[in-house]
């Protein structure tokens, strides 16, 4: 099995109850269960983490470079503000797919630009919890090119 991570950023622990019209009604534990199954079908050993703290997300990414072959990251609101997370993704030298549940380009203008996207292998947005699944599919494609 190929070790990969899924990293959830701020407020994603509230999925299922936080603005369900935007983010859906599926909880974070339910999403993780679905992604374990998806990952197994792709020969991935998926490890999960979530934090509301920018520094904790940075620490996780730095640690992941030592064991993961790649990852899927939903930086939440930090997408639009965090140069530090962008620099960390660039520094770890493993493919990271940025994902968002909502279509950030169809929302408020301040959400249209991701500081993190240029350091990522790609971005997937707007497919609800399936954005994570599609991120794993994209990661599988990238890793099979090696």
C-alpha positions as CSV (number, residue, x, y, z in Angstrom):
1,X,0.0,0.0,0.0
2,X,1.2,3.5,-0.9
3,X,1.1,5.9,2.1
4,X,-0.8,9.2,1.4
5,X,-2.4,11.8,3.6
6,X,-5.6,13.7,3.6
7,X,-5.3,16.9,5.6
8,X,-8.4,18.9,6.5
9,X,-8.0,22.6,7.5
10,X,-10.0,24.9,9.7
11,X,-13.7,24.5,10.4
12,X,-13.9,21.2,8.4
13,X,-14.5,19.4,11.7
14,X,-17.9,21.1,11.6
15,X,-19.0,19.6,8.3
16,X,-22.5,18.3,8.3
17,X,-23.7,21.2,10.6
18,X,-21.8,24.2,9.1
19,X,-23.6,25.9,6.3
20,X,-24.9,22.6,4.7
21,X,-26.2,24.5,1.7
22,X,-22.6,25.3,0.8
23,X,-20.6,22.4,2.3
24,X,-23.2,19.6,2.3
25,X,-24.6,17.4,5.0
26,X,-21.9,14.7,5.2
27,X,-19.8,14.8,8.4
28,X,-16.0,14.7,8.4
29,X,-15.9,11.2,10.0
30,X,-18.3,10.0,7.2
31,X,-16.1,11.6,4.5
32,X,-13.0,9.9,6.0
33,X,-14.7,6.5,6.0
34,X,-15.6,6.9,2.3
35,X,-12.1,7.9,1.5
36,X,-10.6,4.9,3.3
37,X,-12.7,2.7,1.0
38,X,-11.7,4.8,-2.1
39,X,-8.0,4.7,-1.0
40,X,-8.0,0.9,-0.6
41,X,-9.3,0.5,-4.1
42,X,-6.3,2.6,-5.3
43,X,-3.8,0.7,-3.2
44,X,-3.4,3.7,-0.8
45,X,-2.9,3.6,2.9
46,X,-4.7,6.9,3.8
47,X,-3.9,8.8,7.0
48,X,-6.1,11.7,8.1
49,X,-5.6,14.8,10.1
50,X,-7.6,17.9,10.8
51,X,-6.6,21.2,12.5
52,X,-7.9,24.6,12.9
53,X,-4.4,25.9,13.6
54,X,-2.1,27.0,10.8
55,X,1.1,26.0,12.6
56,X,-0.3,22.5,13.2
57,X,-1.1,22.1,9.5
58,X,2.5,23.2,8.7
59,X,3.9,20.7,11.2
60,X,1.8,17.9,9.7
61,X,2.9,18.7,6.1
62,X,6.5,18.8,7.2
63,X,6.2,15.5,8.9
64,X,4.3,13.9,6.0
65,X,7.4,14.5,3.7
66,X,9.1,11.8,5.7
67,X,6.5,9.0,5.1
68,X,3.9,10.0,2.5
69,X,4.2,9.7,-1.3
70,X,1.7,12.5,-1.7
71,X,-1.5,14.0,-0.3
72,X,-4.8,15.7,-0.6
73,X,-5.2,19.0,1.3
74,X,-8.2,21.1,2.0
75,X,-6.7,24.3,3.5
76,X,-10.2,25.8,4.0
77,X,-10.0,29.6,4.6
78,X,-6.2,29.5,4.8
79,X,-6.2,28.9,1.0
80,X,-6.7,32.6,0.5
81,X,-4.4,34.0,3.2
82,X,-1.5,31.7,4.0
83,X,1.8,32.2,2.4
84,X,3.3,30.0,5.1
85,X,1.2,27.0,4.0
86,X,2.1,27.7,0.4
87,X,5.8,27.7,1.2
88,X,5.4,24.5,3.2
89,X,3.7,22.7,0.3
90,X,6.5,23.9,-2.0
91,X,9.2,22.8,0.4
92,X,8.1,19.2,1.0
93,X,8.7,18.0,-2.6
94,X,5.8,15.5,-2.7
95,X,2.7,16.0,-4.9
96,X,-0.2,17.7,-3.1
97,X,-3.6,18.1,-4.5
98,X,-5.6,21.1,-3.2
99,X,-9.3,20.4,-2.8
100,X,-12.4,22.4,-1.9
101,X,-15.9,21.2,-1.3
102,X,-17.5,24.3,-2.8
103,X,-16.7,26.0,-6.1
104,X,-14.5,28.7,-4.7
105,X,-14.7,30.5,-8.1
106,X,-18.5,30.9,-7.9
107,X,-18.4,32.4,-4.4
108,X,-17.2,35.7,-2.9
109,X,-14.4,37.4,-4.9
110,X,-11.9,37.0,-2.0
111,X,-12.2,33.2,-2.4
112,X,-11.3,33.2,-6.1
113,X,-7.5,33.3,-5.4
114,X,-5.7,30.5,-3.6
115,X,-2.2,31.4,-2.3
116,X,-1.5,27.6,-2.0
117,X,-2.6,26.5,-5.5
118,X,0.6,27.5,-7.3
119,X,2.6,25.2,-5.1
120,X,0.2,22.3,-5.6
121,X,0.1,19.7,-8.4
122,X,-3.5,20.7,-9.0
123,X,-6.7,21.9,-7.6
124,X,-10.2,20.3,-7.5
125,X,-13.2,22.3,-6.3
126,X,-16.9,22.2,-6.3
127,X,-17.8,18.6,-6.0
128,X,-18.7,18.4,-2.3
129,X,-17.1,15.5,-0.5
130,X,-16.3,13.9,-3.8
131,X,-13.6,16.6,-4.4
132,X,-11.5,14.6,-1.9
133,X,-12.1,11.3,-3.9
134,X,-11.2,13.1,-7.1
135,X,-8.1,14.4,-5.4
136,X,-7.1,10.8,-4.7
137,X,-7.8,9.8,-8.3
138,X,-5.5,12.7,-9.5
139,X,-2.9,11.7,-7.0
140,X,-3.0,8.1,-8.2
141,X,-2.4,9.3,-11.7
142,X,0.5,11.4,-10.7
143,X,2.2,8.7,-8.7
144,X,1.8,6.1,-11.4
145,X,3.9,8.3,-13.7
146,X,7.0,7.7,-11.5
